[in-house]
Amino acid sequence: MAESTLMVSGGLRTVEPVFKFKIVLWIIQYILRQDKGMVNTIEREHLNLDTPWSMGEAAFTRMIAIVRQKVPNLKTLVEFGSGKSSIRLANSFTDAQVFSSESDPYCFSQTQALAKTLLTHSNLTLLHQPLTFQTYGGNILSYTPTADLHGLTINCAIIDGPAFYTLRGREACLYQVYDQLEIGGVVILDDYRRASEKAIVRNWLAVYPNSFTVEIVRVGHQLAVLTKQASVAAHWNHPVKWKDSQRLSQSYQRIRSMLLQFGTDDQLNWLRQQGAVGNQIAQVIQAMQEGYDISKEQIEAAQADSSRSLIDSYWDSLQACIQLAYLAR
């Protein structure tokens, strides 16, 4: 059996083709475990947050304490990225109205199911907001703004979505509600340990100079806690924001190009047959195609002139998936 080479971070390794697919799936499984935004696993039996794709109990407990301390008269809380935490938030602040945004239809429906059985009060509104590109000093893929939040005075915004492949999707969430966030209001961003979230905070502080104080809470995946001190006009042309927007535009183009390399019905069906990890990857690819507005016809046209064999086609495409996962981190 002929050997082929696989490029990994440690260098070149030679492997037999029979192991190609499994190796790629293992690598992507590792990437999946590093980013809780990729798959939102929801357990019906309980609301435990100490699971791979959740905030974690310690971080959630600390976050609740921060909100109680900084916003003692909480009336309106907006959460970006729904799940078990949505139910926990609503049950923790029964005198407040909680609005939770979600783009993924599956996660949205699962959170609805949880709410029917585990919500203690009627104070949670779930909002399905598909991903679209918006302009905030440059294009950002994020939740489509909804009229449901218009006119609200927001005391607290918790940002734990959208998914990793939107790159700066979480950054846009603050831009959508900044004018409605009251003075003294709090913004809490999860996953601050990641480079992408650090870049988001830098951009926020550049766009809204002297508007926020910042506290980093080093528990769980780390939380960035911003408290609004003043309302200021947005500085979309600030050098920090402008440079990041240029890099972001290039990354979006690269991701879109890679998505055209993979995602026909046959390829996605093959992935689903590879077990739980393959099925997760197929779900993420489909969600990315929808977010980046890539049609099946565009994918098929891009692959139509390929002379690669079926095995080589899958192999190259799965390597592109690895690049996608790392590029979007």
Beta strands, then each sheet from edge to edge (+ up, - down):
strand 1: 4-8
strand 2: 11-15
strand 3: 76-80
strand 4: 97-102
strand 5: 124-128
strand 6: 131-135
strand 7: 139-143
strand 8: 154-159
strand 9: 181-190
strand 10: 212-217
strand 11: 223-228
sheet 1: 1+ 2-
sheet 2: 5+ 4+ 3+ 8+ 9+ 11- 10+
sheet 3: 6+ 7-
end
